[in-house]
Structures are given as C-alpha cells and as structure tokens.
Amino acid sequence: MQFDRFEKIVEINKFNLIFISMTKEFLGKDLAQGTGLSEFQKEISTLDLKSRIRLIGDIGGTWARLAVANKGGDIVAVTKLWRDDYDNIVHAVNTYKSFLGIEIDEALLAVNTVIEDNVPFFKQHDWGYKNTDFKKEFGVDKIVFFNDLQSHALSIAHLRQNDKERLQNGTAHNPEGVIVVVGPGTGLGIAYGVFDKTSRKHIFYGSEGGNQIIGAVDKEQLEVVSQLLKVRPYVRWEDACSGRGIEALYEALYGEVKKTEDIMADFYENNFKSINVFTNVCNFLGGFLHNIGKAYLPFGGIYITGGVYSNRPKNIEHLKSSRFLDYYYSEAIYGEMPEYLKKFNIDLVTHFNPGLLGLANYDVI
C-alpha cells in the first residue's frame, strides 16, 4: 500500500531538495498543499517551539532523508537529498538547516555504516568528514548517530496495522522475543533487538550481516552465485538481495552493466531479463532470512524494510508470488525444514519513512 503524498523539487543554493509533504496517513493531520518554501514554513509553524526541536535524518546509500520533529513525535519538513550532490554529511545537513528558520537543539542521524563511539565510518561513499566535532558543525547541544537499520527498528513499536503487511503468521509469536529488521535498499542492512525487562522495551543494535559471504540453497542458486563470482571478487548477500544486487545479478546473468533504476523500469514493463533478475533477488532474500531465523531465533518477529520493496506494490506482489518462502524454509536442501522457522512472524513494513518515525520517537537520555 502507498501513502498519499506529493513531492516538490525546491532549489536551494543550486542544490535540488525533494520536499515530501505527507497527508494525515503520515503526520496524523491534513496539510494544505502550498508551494515551495512556504510549505516548509507552514509545517514548521505547527511545531511547539517551546519544546526541544530535533533534526532527524535517515541517510541511506542513495538518499538522505531529513526532517524536523519535537518531543511529541510530530514530523515536519520531510525532505530527501540525493547523496551524490553533496560533499559530505555536514554539507548536506547544513544545506537543509539553512532554510528551516528555527534553532535546532539536537540531532539524531541514522547512517548506512558502522558507528563507533558515536562517530560514523562512511566507507561505501566518500562522505567522511575529518572534523568529528559534529555538535559544533551542526550547531546543536546533543547529537546521536545510529546505524540506518537501527532507526528502522526503532519504528517497530510505533507502526500501525496498516503500516505493515504480513507475509507469514508465526505459530509462536512472543512480543518479548528477539526482533530482527532486514533492510534491502541500496545495500542490505540488519538490526536486531533484545527485550529489556527493566524499560519494557527492545534495545536495538546495528549489524553488518548483509556483508556476510552468501550461501546457495540449491543447484540453481549455486549456478547464479558462480556467475556472480565472474563479476565480483567475492559474493555477499548484499550482492543478491539489494539495489546493488539487482545491478550485480543483471551483469552476471546477461553480461550487461545497467543501473538499478533502468533495470526496474524494464521490470515494470514486464521485460523478461529484469523479471528474472528480480525473481532471483526475492528468492535469495528467502535464503538470507532462513539464516536470520537460525542465527537469531526471532520469536518477536522478522521485519523487512528498505527501498527495494516498501511502498512499491508490484515489487511486493512479485515477492509474494516468488519462491521467497520456499527458500526461507529451504526444503530443497533439508528435505524436512526446521519447524521453528514457522514460528516467527514475517512482516513487510510499508510505512513511507520508518527511519524518521523511529528517530522522532526515540527517547534521548
């Protein structure tokens, strides 16, 4: 399902910012559809400026999604920036801040990399920044960095029923069990949560599990992996289950280098090659979740988020009609699947911006 929304391209300092204004499906209230920067000002005027104002950001491999929130969890001025337009994270965030017109007290930013001592290590893109005094750079008195999938995981407790779609009804769901969030987007991220009995909440941790070396479920997938090894020095799950995986699979199977957006455009036009590639993406995701089920025993549920499927109806339908669940159960190699794999709920998150939702509602200590 898709949220009702509209997008406007606003040029600020010669950089295009794509402004996303949500209807009540996202913000809980209707917003007048103005134009340009006036719409930002209308949304910002709804904030309680007497409370702490929070800048939030979900920064993936392709887009940096930024917004402003306050203590009540209201989210306004949602914007997405094309990462390649900006030199680094400071450049991107400060460009966004330059037209907000209000003081920001704290920043919560989720980035698609490892976080160590509250410092992000940008390795997939040259988005690093030598000066790590981010509080000074952003002009805030508190800043917290998260792995991007951590922010998605933080949204789980705040999702409504129509923010997710059930792919498997677990036979032994436990709301206090381990939760795993898997994010096929530009890359493939993981976060997992362990229930804390004192706070009565899950505590979530980021992971680089998508970069583990891939495994094939059957001879068919083994042949695909062997083809991937001809175009990649080694093959990770990310090379078969993500946006980068779409490109890698197309090159491996058809000897052509194409961008993800072009491959998926052909997929929507029912192109055979692109359908075959995306079918492989869905099936490999099933095998990946098989490993997730065994490694984490997620009785609290498995959640799929990320741009490959979320809010893309045809992609979701193709996932459901593929052999995704067959590969999750992996009957092809086990003959008799582990029964506990049936015990976990599997949900696909359809909320348009789960990362921002999670960060807006996070309690900063």
Number of C-alpha atoms within 10 A of each C-alpha: 16 13 15 12 13 12 14 17 15 16 12 13 10 7 15 15 21 18 24 19 24 24 17 12 16 20 15 11 10 12 14 11 13 13 12 13 16 11 19 21 17 16 18 19 12 11 20 14 14 8 12 16 20 24 28 27 28 28 25 22 19 18 15 21 26 25 22 25 27 22 18 12 18 19 28 26 22 22 23 23 22 18 19 15 12 15 14 16 20 17 16 20 22 13 17 19 19 11 13 16 10 13 14 21 18 21 25 20 26 27 23 27 24 18 18 10 7 13 15 21 17 17 11 11 15 12 18 16 16 5 9 12 11 19 15 12 13 20 16 17 12 16 21 17 20 26 26 29 32 27 29 29 32 26 21 20 11 13 16 9 9 11 22 20 17 13 17 16 14 19 14 14 16 16 12 18 18 20 27 28 30 26 28 26 22 22 25 28 26 26 24 22 23 17 17 11 9 6 8 9 13 22 16 23 18 22 19 15 17 22 16 12 12 19 16 18 22 13 11 10 16 14 13 16 23 15 18 23 14 14 15 15 8 13 21 20 23 28 26 31 30 29 26 19 27 28 22 28 28 22 20 21 18 11 13 12 13 13 16 19 12 12 21 21 13 15 19 13 11 11 13 11 15 22 18 14 24 27 20 24 26 27 22 27 27 24 25 26 22 20 17 20 23 12 9 15 19 27 23 24 26 26 25 27 30 30 20 24 23 26 21 13 13 12 19 19 11 16 22 13 12 18 18 24 21 15 23 23 26 21 15 13 13 10 9 10 15 14 9 16 22 18 20 23 22 23 19 23 28 25 23 22 20 25 28 31 27 23 30 26 19 15 8 10 3
